[in-house]
């Protein structure tokens, strides 16, 4: 059954998503719902990894995985509350209800300085056809700058879209690598020996790009275009980074070329 289109996103927000491929929905679910999700997650971290939320000396696994109990937690369905559903209606029209709320992303404090990563920049879908989907990133805990929030290249979806009009190449890694080599700004971003500050925004033949950290308060949700380049950043804070992430597809869509990636 189709759902009624509800234009929760304003014209300005839709313009931001078109330009950046990223839009933030503050307080998409409540602080109390976030607390309940964290309680489930900490319970599983204790059971599987022996982590005590009150004892950082037990946080010895940097990126705990296999969190099946948390992944199946029905309480996480609060992520798809009315505000997110309306935003998905705005962006996708009729979309497919997911069986769960996706990956559980945890990064423990690392005791290292924060820096924009130069490796592992990627998308999570292929390039055979334009994807009719968005990716949800839900913050289960407050996330400050430098706290391990997934770094994204705002505007990179448009660079990729334009690049695909210039070539018949569609192989996943080949497209990614050619885009990352296509401009000095990208080459600097992906270099271990940078000549300029990678946090400085740039204009790539009329398309603005910049590095954005996904930060905010527990209950905030980001929606991103599937072709947004993103990577994995260190957690330089004193608190664990806790998020959920998944794709939501339009009913007529079949996302092609998805790769296995933590983020």
C-alpha positions in Angstrom: 0.0 0.0 0.0 1.4 3.4 -0.9 1.8 6.1 1.7 0.7 9.7 1.4 3.4 12.1 0.4 4.2 14.4 3.4 6.7 17.1 2.6 8.3 17.3 6.0 11.6 18.6 4.5 11.4 22.3 3.7 12.3 23.7 0.3 15.7 24.8 1.8 16.3 21.3 3.2 15.6 19.7 -0.1 17.9 22.1 -1.8 20.6 21.2 0.8 20.2 17.5 0.1 20.3 18.2 -3.7 23.6 20.2 -3.3 25.3 18.3 -0.5 23.7 14.8 -0.6 23.4 15.2 3.2 20.6 16.5 5.4 20.3 16.5 9.2 17.0 15.8 11.0 17.6 17.0 14.6 15.7 15.2 17.4 14.2 12.6 15.0 13.7 10.4 18.0 13.6 11.2 21.7 16.4 11.2 24.3 14.5 8.5 26.2 14.3 6.2 23.2 18.1 6.8 22.6 18.7 5.8 26.3 16.8 2.5 25.8 18.7 1.7 22.6 22.0 2.4 24.4 20.9 0.2 27.3 20.4 -2.7 24.9 23.7 -2.1 23.3 25.7 -1.8 26.5 24.0 -5.1 27.7 25.3 -6.9 24.6 28.7 -5.2 24.9 28.9 -6.6 28.4 27.8 -10.1 27.5 29.9 -10.4 24.3 33.0 -8.4 25.2 33.0 -7.9 29.0 32.7 -4.2 28.7 31.4 -2.2 31.6 29.9 1.1 30.6 31.3 2.7 33.8 34.8 1.3 33.5 36.7 2.5 30.4 39.6 0.1 31.1 37.2 -2.7 29.9 36.7 -1.0 26.5 39.4 -3.0 24.9 37.8 -3.9 21.6 38.1 -0.8 19.4 35.3 -1.7 16.9 33.1 -4.4 18.4 31.1 -6.4 15.8 28.6 -9.2 15.8 26.1 -7.3 17.9 23.1 -9.4 16.8 20.9 -8.8 19.8 21.2 -5.0 19.4 20.7 -5.3 15.6 17.4 -7.1 16.2 16.2 -4.8 19.0 12.7 -3.7 18.1 13.1 -0.6 20.2 15.4 0.8 17.5 12.4 1.1 15.2 11.9 4.5 16.9 14.6 5.7 14.5 11.9 5.5 11.8 9.7 7.9 13.6 7.3 10.4 12.0 9.9 13.0 11.1 12.2 10.5 9.3 9.3 8.8 7.6 8.1 12.1 6.2 11.6 12.9 5.0 11.8 9.5 3.3 8.4 10.2 1.7 9.8 13.5 0.4 13.0 12.0 -1.0 11.8 8.6 -2.2 8.0 8.6 -2.4 6.9 5.0 -1.9 9.7 3.1 0.0 10.3 -0.3 1.4 9.9 -0.9 5.1 13.2 -2.4 6.4 13.3 -5.6 8.6 15.5 -3.9 11.2 17.5 -0.7 11.6 20.7 -1.8 10.0 24.3 -2.0 11.2 25.4 -1.2 14.7 28.4 1.1 14.6 30.5 1.4 17.7 34.0 3.0 18.0 35.6 3.1 21.4 38.0 5.9 22.4 41.4 5.4 20.9 43.6 8.0 22.7 44.8 9.4 19.4 44.5 12.9 17.8 41.7 13.3 15.4 42.5 13.8 11.7 40.7 13.6 8.4 41.4 10.1 7.1 43.3 9.7 3.8 42.3 6.1 3.3 39.1 4.0 2.8 37.1 6.7 1.0 34.3 4.8 -0.7 30.6 4.6 -1.5 28.5 1.6 -0.5 26.7 1.1 -3.8 27.7 0.6 -7.4 27.3 2.8 -10.4 25.3 0.8 -12.9 22.1 2.9 -12.4 21.3 6.0 -10.3 20.2 4.6 -6.9 16.7 5.2 -5.7 17.7 5.1 -2.0 19.0 7.0 0.9 21.3 6.0 3.8 20.2 6.6 7.3 22.7 7.4 10.1 21.1 7.6 13.5 23.0 8.9 16.6 22.3 6.7 19.7 24.6 8.9 21.9 25.8 12.5 21.8 28.6 12.8 19.3 31.1 15.7 19.4 33.6 16.7 16.7 36.5 14.3 16.8 34.4 11.6 18.4 34.5 9.1 15.5 31.5 10.4 13.6 31.7 9.1 10.0 33.4 11.7 7.8 31.6 12.4 4.5 32.4 14.4 1.4 29.4 16.6 0.9 28.7 17.2 -2.8 30.6 14.1 -3.9 27.5 12.5 -5.3 27.2 15.2 -7.9 30.9 14.8 -8.8 30.3 11.1 -9.4 27.1 11.7 -11.3 28.8 14.1 -13.7 31.9 11.8 -14.0 29.6 9.0 -15.1 28.4 11.1 -18.0 32.0 11.2 -19.4 32.8 7.5 -19.3 31.3 4.1 -20.0 33.2 2.7 -16.9 30.9 1.3 -14.3 33.1 -1.2 -12.4 32.9 -0.2 -8.7 36.5 0.2 -7.7 37.5 1.7 -11.1 34.9 4.5 -10.9 35.8 5.2 -7.3 39.5 5.4 -8.0 39.1 7.5 -11.1 36.9 10.0 -9.3 39.4 10.2 -6.4 42.2 10.9 -8.9 40.2 13.4 -11.0 40.9 16.6 -9.1 43.8 18.0 -7.0 41.3 18.4 -4.0 40.5 14.7 -4.1 44.1 13.7 -4.6 45.1 15.8 -1.6 42.3 14.3 0.5 43.5 10.7 -0.2 47.3 11.5 0.2 49.3 10.5 3.2 51.5 13.6 2.5 49.0 16.4 2.2 50.0 19.8 0.8 46.8 21.6 2.0 44.3 21.3 4.8 41.7 18.7 3.7 39.0 20.4 5.8 39.0 23.4 3.5 36.0 23.3 1.1 36.6 23.4 -2.7 34.9 24.0 -6.0 35.3 21.2 -8.5 34.4 22.8 -11.9 31.3 24.4 -10.3 30.4 21.7 -7.8 31.1 22.5 -4.1 32.6 19.8 -2.0 33.7 19.7 1.7 34.4 17.2 4.4 31.6 16.9 6.9 31.6 15.0 10.3 28.4 13.4 11.4 28.0 15.0 14.8 25.1 15.9 17.0 22.9 14.9 19.9 21.4 11.5 20.7 18.3 11.2 18.6 19.6 13.1 15.6 19.4 11.4 12.2 21.3 12.2 9.0 20.1 11.1 5.5 22.7 10.8 2.8 22.8 10.1 -0.9 24.2 6.6 -1.6 27.0 8.0 -3.8 28.4 10.2 -1.0 32.0 9.3 -0.4 32.7 8.5 3.2 35.4 6.9 5.4 36.2 5.8 8.9 37.6 8.3 11.4 39.4 7.8 14.8 37.5 8.4 18.0 39.6 11.0 19.8 37.0 11.7 22.5 36.5 10.0 25.9 33.1 8.5 24.9 32.1 5.6 22.6 30.7 6.5 19.2 27.3 4.7 18.9 25.2 4.8 15.8 22.9 2.7 13.6 23.1 2.9 9.8 21.2 1.3 6.9 19.8 1.9 3.4 16.2 2.6 2.7 15.2 1.9 -0.9 12.3 3.1 -3.0 10.0 0.1 -3.8 10.9 0.1 -7.4 14.6 0.2 -6.7 17.2 -2.6 -6.6 20.5 -1.2 -5.3 23.3 -2.7 -7.4 26.9 -3.3 -6.6 26.7 -2.9 -2.8 29.9 -3.8 -1.1 30.6 -5.1 2.3 31.7 -2.2 4.5 31.4 -1.3 8.1 30.2 2.2 7.2 
